[in-house]
Amino acid sequence: MKMTNAIAIDLGASSGRIVSGTYDGTSLKVKEQFRFSNQPVEVNGSLFWDYLKIFQEIKYGLSLAEKDLGKISSMSVDTWGVDFGYVDKNGNLLSTPHSYRDTRVNEYLNELSDVVNDKELYKETGTIPSSINSILQIYSDLQISPYLKDEISKVLFMPDLIEYFFSGIAQNEFTISSTSGLLSAETREFDTELIKKLGMNIDWFFKPTVGGKILGNISQNIVDEVKLDNDIKVISGVGHDTAAAIRAIPEYYQNQSNSIFISCGTWSIIGAISEKVINDDTALSQGLTNEGCFDGRNRLLKNVTGLWILQELQKEWSYSGEVVTYSKMVEEAKNTKSINSYIDVDDELFGTPNNMSKKINKYLVKTNQRVPKTRGELILVVIESLAFKYKSIVESIEKVTGRKFKSINMVGGGIQNELLVQLTADFIGIPVNAGPVESSVIGNLVTQLQIIGEVHNDEIYNLLTSSYEIKKFTPSLSIDDSKYATFLNISKLDTE
């Protein structure tokens, strides 16, 4: 039986993974080969990505994977959005890539808005203005270091950059480019007039690659260094991790008009597929942004805080000397009666690390709500608030698209919290199809298999359903409308 082994390099904002996918012609078997820490590094108040460590760890992980698998056909990288590196005329990085959480951009927010106001920018690009967007990062760098304008040859987003290190081929993939805030809403290519207006150079960017491509074989220097097979193909597949995640949803390959997706991890991304960018005043008022799909279509979505708050609580309790597993946290919440107190998970109070329980209590006091007395009550406040947040965004997307969604496809590590999944079904009132957990990795892998010709697009649905269990959660209780009204009301209050 022929076996094809592909490698997904899945880079997150806290860890990186080298995961293999073995395809036997019928199903896909996934195995984590190596994992490493990928924390931003603070230097003199600035946050950077340790790209040399990332590169070296991936090489090591590939060597382990090849020893385990025997032969690797291809590799491809997916990462978080917006971050990038500057490549000079000699093909070298000009500086260490910044993390999107770096604060250097803060003083240039208003200045960028003076050049292009937020409404105009949204109309032009379909991207909600944000301090993390590539457009603001690049603009800020040019103000801080004007010499960069003469030194930059290319801007490569993180998956493009890593694939460049391995193949020597530079390009910009569509899904990751779409997170930059620099693509035209109409053409979905880099916006020449906007880029010129901001003092950038259109030559820094390639025409975005849609539908993937084989960049070439892994470079001979790397082959010689870590003793790899020099026939490993470096694939530009689906570079943005959320775009990869939805390619692991079976329903993505069937009728999507009645379905919404939620990718749930540290961040939660709630969205729907549309044929074109939706950038009207209603979409702007609802805070919805537009990003690209692998096949060139559009994702209308909103990013919200996901499991970050629960992760911070878990860290806080561990620092106090008590190891509280995630499953124990969920169990305590299940065995607790709701106190009907809620937080807006996107309030800036919860955006920074440490002392999360105190921040939650502070928010509840300021919004005149009951404060939890037990750990279980505290956890349930967060989970219920997150489910209500999902509900509000689904309603926003329905308002903008004029569609009434009949099901939700929920993927990512967050679906292991089955209380959150069930409450999502209950609060929104429609069924949730949960799975797979490793969605970004699986989407990365099936995309590679498609690009190298092992599977066709119309075969991926059967491949996914034969390989992974999709659990269905149906609404089990009706929610008092007054509770949701309370949530919506406190979300509008000023908690300063």
C-alpha positions as CSV (number, residue, x, y, z in Angstrom):
1,M,0.0,0.0,0.0
2,K,1.4,3.4,-1.0
3,M,1.9,5.8,1.9
4,T,2.4,9.5,1.5
5,N,3.9,11.5,4.4
6,A,3.5,15.2,4.6
7,I,4.7,17.5,7.3
8,A,2.7,20.5,8.7
9,I,4.8,23.1,10.4
10,D,2.1,24.7,12.7
11,L,3.5,27.8,14.4
12,G,1.4,29.5,17.2
13,A,2.1,32.5,19.4
14,S,3.2,30.3,22.2
15,S,4.5,27.1,20.7
16,G,5.5,25.4,17.4
17,R,4.8,21.9,16.2
18,I,6.1,19.6,13.6
19,V,3.2,17.2,12.8
20,S,3.1,14.4,10.2
21,G,0.2,13.3,8.2
22,T,0.3,9.8,6.7
23,Y,-2.1,9.2,3.8
24,D,-2.9,5.7,2.7
25,G,-5.3,6.5,-0.1
26,T,-8.4,6.4,2.2
27,S,-7.6,8.1,5.5
28,L,-5.1,10.5,7.1
29,K,-3.2,9.6,10.3
30,V,-1.8,12.5,12.2
31,K,1.1,12.3,14.6
32,E,2.9,15.0,16.5
33,Q,6.7,14.6,15.9
34,F,8.1,17.5,17.8
35,R,7.0,20.5,19.8
36,F,8.9,23.6,21.0
37,S,8.3,26.8,22.8
38,N,7.8,29.9,20.7
39,Q,7.4,32.8,23.1
40,P,8.1,36.4,22.0
41,V,11.4,37.7,23.4
42,E,11.4,41.1,25.2
43,V,14.5,43.3,24.6
44,N,14.6,46.8,25.9
45,G,10.9,47.0,26.0
46,S,10.3,45.6,22.5
47,L,8.9,42.2,21.6
48,F,10.5,40.1,18.9
49,W,10.2,36.6,17.4
50,D,13.3,34.5,17.8
51,Y,13.3,33.4,14.2
52,L,16.7,31.7,14.4
53,K,15.4,29.5,17.2
54,I,12.2,28.8,15.2
55,F,14.2,27.8,12.1
56,Q,16.6,25.6,14.0
57,E,13.8,23.8,16.0
58,I,12.0,23.1,12.7
59,K,15.1,21.6,11.2
60,Y,15.6,19.4,14.2
61,G,11.9,18.4,14.2
62,L,12.2,17.5,10.5
63,S,15.1,15.2,11.2
64,L,13.2,13.4,13.9
65,A,10.2,13.1,11.6
66,E,12.2,11.6,8.8
67,K,13.8,9.1,11.1
68,D,10.3,8.0,12.2
69,L,8.6,8.0,8.8
70,G,11.3,7.0,6.5
71,K,10.4,9.3,3.6
72,I,8.7,12.8,3.6
73,S,7.1,14.0,0.4
74,S,6.4,17.6,1.4
75,M,6.3,20.3,4.1
76,S,4.3,23.5,4.5
77,V,4.0,26.2,7.1
78,D,0.9,27.9,8.7
79,T,1.1,30.6,11.4
80,W,-0.8,33.3,13.1
81,G,-1.5,36.4,11.0
82,V,-0.1,39.9,10.5
83,D,3.6,39.5,11.5
84,F,6.4,39.6,8.9
85,G,10.1,40.1,8.2
86,Y,11.9,42.6,6.0
87,V,14.3,41.0,3.4
88,D,17.1,43.1,1.9
89,K,18.5,43.1,-1.6
90,N,21.0,40.4,-0.7
91,G,18.2,38.1,0.5
92,N,18.9,38.5,4.2
93,L,16.7,39.7,7.0
94,L,17.1,43.3,7.8
95,S,15.9,43.0,11.4
96,T,14.4,40.6,13.8
97,P,10.6,40.3,13.2
98,H,8.5,42.1,15.8
99,S,5.6,40.4,17.6
100,Y,2.1,41.9,17.0
101,R,1.9,42.7,20.7
102,D,4.8,45.1,20.5
103,T,3.9,48.6,21.6
104,R,6.0,50.6,19.1
105,V,3.0,51.2,16.9
106,N,0.9,52.9,19.6
107,E,2.1,56.5,18.9
108,Y,1.4,56.1,15.2
109,L,-2.2,55.0,15.4
110,N,-3.6,58.5,15.1
111,E,-1.0,59.5,12.5
112,L,-2.0,56.6,10.2
113,S,-5.7,57.6,10.7
114,D,-4.8,61.1,9.6
115,V,-3.3,59.8,6.3
116,V,-6.2,57.4,5.7
117,N,-9.2,57.6,8.0
118,D,-10.6,54.3,9.4
119,K,-13.8,54.4,7.3
120,E,-11.9,55.0,4.1
121,L,-9.4,52.3,5.0
122,Y,-12.2,49.8,5.6
123,K,-13.9,50.6,2.4
124,E,-10.6,50.2,0.5
125,T,-9.4,47.0,2.1
126,G,-12.3,45.4,4.1
127,T,-9.9,45.1,7.1
128,I,-11.0,46.5,10.5
129,P,-8.3,48.9,11.7
130,S,-6.3,47.5,14.6
131,S,-3.0,48.1,16.3
132,I,-1.8,44.6,15.4
133,N,-2.3,45.0,11.6
134,S,0.7,44.7,9.3
135,I,-0.2,48.0,7.7
136,L,0.3,49.9,10.9
137,Q,3.4,47.9,11.8
138,I,5.1,48.7,8.5
139,Y,4.0,52.4,8.6
140,S,5.4,52.8,12.1
141,D,8.7,51.2,11.2
142,L,9.1,53.6,8.3
143,Q,8.5,56.5,10.7
144,I,10.9,55.1,13.3
145,S,13.6,54.0,10.9
146,P,13.3,56.0,7.6
147,Y,16.4,54.3,6.1
148,L,14.3,51.1,5.8
149,K,12.6,52.5,2.7
150,D,15.9,52.2,0.8
151,E,16.9,48.9,2.2
152,I,13.7,46.7,2.0
153,S,13.5,44.5,-1.0
154,K,10.6,42.3,0.1
155,V,8.1,41.9,2.9
156,L,7.5,38.3,3.7
157,F,4.8,37.3,6.2
158,M,5.7,34.6,8.7
159,P,4.8,31.4,6.8
160,D,6.3,32.9,3.6
161,L,9.5,33.8,5.6
162,I,9.9,30.3,7.0
163,E,9.3,28.6,3.7
164,Y,11.8,31.1,2.1
165,F,14.4,29.9,4.7
166,F,13.8,26.3,3.6
167,S,13.5,26.7,-0.2
168,G,15.2,30.0,-1.1
169,I,12.0,31.0,-2.9
170,A,10.3,34.2,-1.8
171,Q,6.6,34.8,-2.4
172,N,3.4,36.1,-0.7
173,E,0.6,33.5,-0.1
174,F,-3.0,34.9,-0.3
175,T,-4.5,33.8,3.0
176,I,-1.7,35.2,5.2
177,S,-1.4,38.4,3.0
178,S,-5.1,39.0,3.6
179,T,-4.4,39.6,7.3
180,S,-2.1,42.6,6.5
181,G,-4.7,45.3,5.8
182,L,-2.9,46.0,2.5
183,L,-5.0,44.1,0.0
184,S,-7.6,45.8,-2.2
185,A,-11.1,44.8,-1.3
186,E,-11.9,44.8,-5.0
187,T,-8.9,43.0,-6.6
188,R,-7.6,41.1,-3.6
189,E,-4.1,42.0,-4.6
190,F,-1.8,44.5,-2.9
191,D,-3.3,47.9,-3.2
192,T,-0.9,50.0,-5.2
193,E,-2.4,53.4,-4.4
194,L,-2.8,52.8,-0.7
195,I,0.7,51.5,-0.4
196,K,2.1,54.5,-2.2
197,K,0.0,56.9,-0.1
198,L,1.5,55.4,3.1
199,G,5.1,55.8,1.8
200,M,5.6,52.1,1.0
201,N,6.8,50.5,-2.2
202,I,4.5,48.1,-4.2
203,D,7.7,46.3,-5.3
204,W,8.1,45.0,-1.7
205,F,5.2,42.7,-2.3
206,F,4.5,39.8,-4.7
207,K,1.1,39.2,-6.3
208,P,-0.5,36.9,-3.7
209,T,-0.5,33.2,-4.6
210,V,-4.0,31.7,-4.6
211,G,-4.6,28.0,-4.5
212,G,-1.0,27.1,-3.4
213,K,2.1,26.1,-5.3
214,I,5.2,24.0,-5.0
215,L,8.1,26.3,-4.3
216,G,10.8,23.7,-4.9
217,N,12.8,21.2,-3.0
218,I,14.3,21.8,0.4
219,S,17.7,23.6,0.1
220,Q,20.8,21.5,-0.2
221,N,22.5,23.2,2.7
222,I,19.7,22.1,5.0
223,V,19.8,18.6,3.5
224,D,23.5,18.3,4.2
225,E,23.3,19.9,7.7
226,V,20.6,17.6,9.2
227,K,20.8,14.7,6.8
228,L,17.4,15.0,5.2
229,D,16.1,13.6,1.9
230,N,16.7,16.3,-0.7
231,D,13.4,15.4,-2.5
232,I,11.2,17.0,0.2
233,K,9.0,19.6,-1.5
234,V,8.4,22.9,0.2
235,I,4.8,23.8,-0.4
236,S,3.2,27.2,-0.2
237,G,-0.2,26.0,0.9
238,V,-2.6,27.7,3.3
239,G,-0.4,30.1,5.3
240,H,-2.9,31.5,7.8
241,D,-3.8,29.1,10.6
242,T,-7.5,30.0,10.6
243,A,-7.7,29.6,6.8
244,A,-6.1,26.2,7.3
245,A,-8.5,25.3,10.1
246,I,-11.6,25.7,8.0
247,R,-10.1,23.4,5.4
248,A,-10.4,20.6,8.0
249,I,-14.2,21.2,8.3
250,P,-16.0,18.6,6.2
251,E,-18.9,20.9,5.6
252,Y,-16.5,23.4,4.0
253,Y,-16.5,21.1,0.9
254,Q,-20.3,21.0,0.7
255,N,-23.0,23.6,1.2
256,Q,-21.7,26.4,3.4
257,S,-24.4,29.0,2.9
258,N,-26.3,27.9,6.1
259,S,-23.2,27.3,8.3
260,I,-20.9,29.4,10.4
261,F,-17.5,28.5,11.8
262,I,-15.8,29.0,15.1
263,S,-12.1,28.3,15.5
264,C,-11.5,28.2,19.2
265,G,-8.2,28.5,20.9
266,T,-6.4,31.3,22.8
267,W,-8.3,33.5,20.3
268,S,-11.7,32.6,18.9
269,I,-12.5,33.4,15.3
270,I,-16.2,33.4,14.4
271,G,-17.0,33.8,10.7
272,A,-18.8,32.7,7.5
273,I,-17.6,32.2,3.9
274,S,-18.7,34.7,1.3
275,E,-17.9,35.0,-2.4
276,K,-16.6,38.6,-2.1
277,V,-15.4,41.1,0.5
278,I,-18.2,42.7,2.5
279,N,-17.1,46.2,3.4
280,D,-20.2,48.3,3.7
281,D,-21.1,50.6,6.6
282,T,-23.1,47.9,8.4
283,A,-20.2,45.5,8.4
284,L,-17.9,48.2,9.7
285,S,-20.4,49.1,12.5
286,Q,-20.5,45.5,13.5
287,G,-16.7,45.3,13.7
288,L,-16.4,42.5,11.1
289,T,-13.2,42.1,9.1
290,N,-12.5,40.2,5.8
291,E,-9.7,37.6,5.2
292,G,-9.0,35.2,2.4
293,C,-9.7,31.6,1.8
294,F,-7.3,29.1,0.1
295,D,-9.5,29.1,-3.1
296,G,-9.7,32.9,-3.3
297,R,-13.1,33.3,-1.6
298,N,-13.6,35.5,1.5
299,R,-14.0,34.9,5.2
300,L,-16.2,37.5,7.0
301,L,-15.3,37.2,10.6
302,K,-14.4,38.7,14.0
303,N,-11.5,37.8,16.3
304,V,-12.3,37.8,20.0
305,T,-10.6,36.7,23.1
306,G,-11.0,32.9,23.4
307,L,-9.5,30.6,26.0
308,W,-6.9,33.2,27.0
309,I,-8.7,34.2,30.2
310,L,-9.1,30.5,31.3
311,Q,-5.4,29.9,30.5
312,E,-4.4,32.9,32.6
313,L,-6.5,31.6,35.5
314,Q,-4.9,28.2,35.2
315,K,-1.4,29.8,35.3
316,E,-2.4,32.0,38.2
317,W,-3.5,29.1,40.3
318,S,-0.4,27.1,39.4
319,Y,1.9,30.0,40.5
320,S,0.0,29.8,43.8
321,G,1.1,26.2,44.2
322,E,-2.0,24.3,43.1
323,V,-2.0,22.4,39.8
324,V,-5.5,22.8,38.3
325,T,-5.9,20.8,35.2
326,Y,-8.0,22.1,32.4
327,S,-10.4,19.1,32.7
328,K,-10.7,19.8,36.4
329,M,-11.6,23.5,35.7
330,V,-14.3,22.4,33.3
331,E,-15.7,19.8,35.8
332,E,-15.9,22.4,38.6
333,A,-17.8,24.7,36.3
334,K,-20.2,21.9,35.3
335,N,-20.9,21.2,38.9
336,T,-21.7,24.9,39.7
337,K,-24.9,26.8,39.4
338,S,-24.7,29.9,37.3
339,I,-24.7,33.2,39.2
340,N,-25.8,35.0,36.1
341,S,-22.9,37.4,36.1
342,Y,-21.0,38.1,32.8
343,I,-17.9,39.8,31.5
344,D,-17.1,41.2,28.0
345,V,-14.1,38.9,27.2
346,D,-12.8,41.6,24.8
347,D,-12.6,44.3,27.4
348,E,-9.1,45.7,27.5
349,L,-8.9,44.9,31.2
350,F,-8.5,41.2,30.2
351,G,-6.0,41.7,27.4
352,T,-2.8,41.7,29.5
353,P,-1.4,38.8,31.6
354,N,-1.4,38.1,35.3
355,N,-3.9,38.6,38.2
356,M,-6.9,37.5,36.0
357,S,-9.2,36.5,38.9
358,K,-8.8,40.0,40.4
359,K,-9.5,41.6,37.0
360,I,-12.7,39.6,36.6
361,N,-13.9,40.5,40.1
362,K,-13.0,44.2,39.4
363,Y,-15.1,44.1,36.2
364,L,-18.1,42.5,38.0
365,V,-18.0,45.1,40.8
366,K,-17.8,48.0,38.4
367,T,-20.8,46.6,36.5
368,N,-22.8,46.0,39.7
369,Q,-22.9,42.2,39.3
370,R,-22.5,39.4,41.7
371,V,-19.0,38.3,42.4
372,P,-18.2,34.6,42.4
373,K,-17.5,32.9,45.7
374,T,-16.0,29.7,44.4
375,R,-13.5,28.8,41.7
376,G,-16.2,26.9,39.8
377,E,-18.5,30.0,39.8
378,L,-15.6,32.1,38.5
379,I,-14.8,29.6,35.7
380,L,-18.5,29.4,34.7
381,V,-18.7,33.2,34.5
382,V,-15.9,33.1,31.8
383,I,-17.4,30.2,29.9
384,E,-20.9,31.6,29.8
385,S,-19.6,35.0,28.8
386,L,-17.7,33.5,25.9
387,A,-20.7,31.6,24.7
388,F,-22.8,34.7,24.8
389,K,-20.0,36.6,22.9
390,Y,-20.2,34.0,20.2
391,K,-24.0,34.5,20.0
392,S,-23.7,38.3,19.6
393,I,-21.2,37.9,16.8
394,V,-23.3,35.3,15.0
395,E,-26.1,37.8,15.1
396,S,-23.9,40.5,13.7
397,I,-22.8,38.2,10.8
398,E,-26.5,37.3,10.1
399,K,-27.4,41.0,10.1
400,V,-24.6,41.9,7.6
401,T,-25.1,38.9,5.3
402,G,-28.9,38.6,5.4
403,R,-28.4,34.9,6.1
404,K,-29.9,32.8,8.8
405,F,-27.4,30.1,9.9
406,K,-28.7,26.6,10.8
407,S,-25.5,25.1,12.1
408,I,-22.1,25.9,13.6
409,N,-18.8,24.1,12.8
410,M,-16.5,24.5,15.8
411,V,-12.9,23.4,15.6
412,G,-9.6,23.8,17.5
413,G,-8.4,22.9,20.9
414,G,-11.2,24.8,22.6
415,I,-13.7,22.1,21.6
416,Q,-12.2,19.8,24.2
417,N,-14.1,22.0,26.6
418,E,-17.4,20.3,25.9
419,L,-19.2,22.6,28.4
420,L,-18.3,25.6,26.2
421,V,-19.4,23.7,23.1
422,Q,-22.8,22.7,24.7
423,L,-23.4,26.2,26.0
424,T,-22.6,27.6,22.5
425,A,-25.4,25.3,21.1
426,D,-27.7,26.2,23.9
427,F,-27.2,30.0,23.9
428,I,-27.3,30.3,20.1
429,G,-30.0,27.7,19.7
430,I,-28.6,25.8,16.7
431,P,-26.6,22.5,16.5
432,V,-22.8,22.6,16.8
433,N,-20.6,20.1,14.8
434,A,-17.4,19.9,16.9
435,G,-14.2,18.7,15.3
436,P,-11.5,18.1,14.5
437,V,-9.4,19.4,17.3
438,E,-6.2,19.6,15.3
439,S,-7.9,21.6,12.6
440,S,-5.1,23.9,11.5
441,V,-2.7,21.0,11.1
442,I,-5.2,18.8,9.3
443,G,-6.2,21.7,7.0
444,N,-2.5,22.3,6.3
445,L,-1.9,18.6,5.5
446,V,-4.9,18.0,3.2
447,T,-4.0,21.2,1.3
448,Q,-0.5,19.8,0.7
449,L,-1.9,16.5,-0.5
450,Q,-4.1,18.4,-2.9
451,I,-1.3,20.5,-4.3
452,I,1.0,17.5,-4.9
453,G,-1.8,15.7,-6.6
454,E,-2.5,12.9,-4.1
455,V,-6.2,14.0,-3.5
456,H,-8.6,16.1,-5.4
457,N,-10.8,18.8,-3.8
458,D,-14.0,16.8,-4.2
459,E,-12.4,13.9,-2.3
460,I,-11.4,15.8,0.8
461,Y,-14.9,15.6,2.4
462,N,-14.8,11.7,2.4
463,L,-11.2,11.8,3.6
464,L,-12.0,14.0,6.6
465,T,-15.2,12.1,7.6
466,S,-13.4,8.7,7.3
467,S,-10.4,10.0,9.4
468,Y,-12.0,12.0,12.2
469,E,-15.0,12.0,14.5
470,I,-17.2,15.0,14.3
471,K,-19.4,15.2,17.5
472,K,-22.8,16.8,17.3
473,F,-24.2,19.0,20.1
474,T,-27.8,19.9,19.9
475,P,-29.4,22.6,22.0
476,S,-30.6,21.0,25.3
477,L,-32.2,23.9,27.1
478,S,-33.8,27.2,26.3
479,I,-32.0,30.4,27.6
480,D,-33.9,33.1,29.3
481,D,-33.7,36.2,27.0
482,S,-33.2,38.4,30.0
483,K,-29.8,36.8,30.7
484,Y,-28.6,37.6,27.2
485,A,-30.0,41.1,27.5
486,T,-27.9,41.5,30.7
487,F,-24.8,40.3,28.9
488,L,-25.4,42.8,26.0
489,N,-26.0,45.6,28.5
490,I,-22.9,45.1,30.6
491,S,-20.8,44.8,27.4
492,K,-21.7,48.4,26.6
493,L,-20.8,49.8,30.0
494,D,-17.7,51.8,30.6
495,T,-15.7,49.8,33.1
496,E,-12.9,52.3,33.5
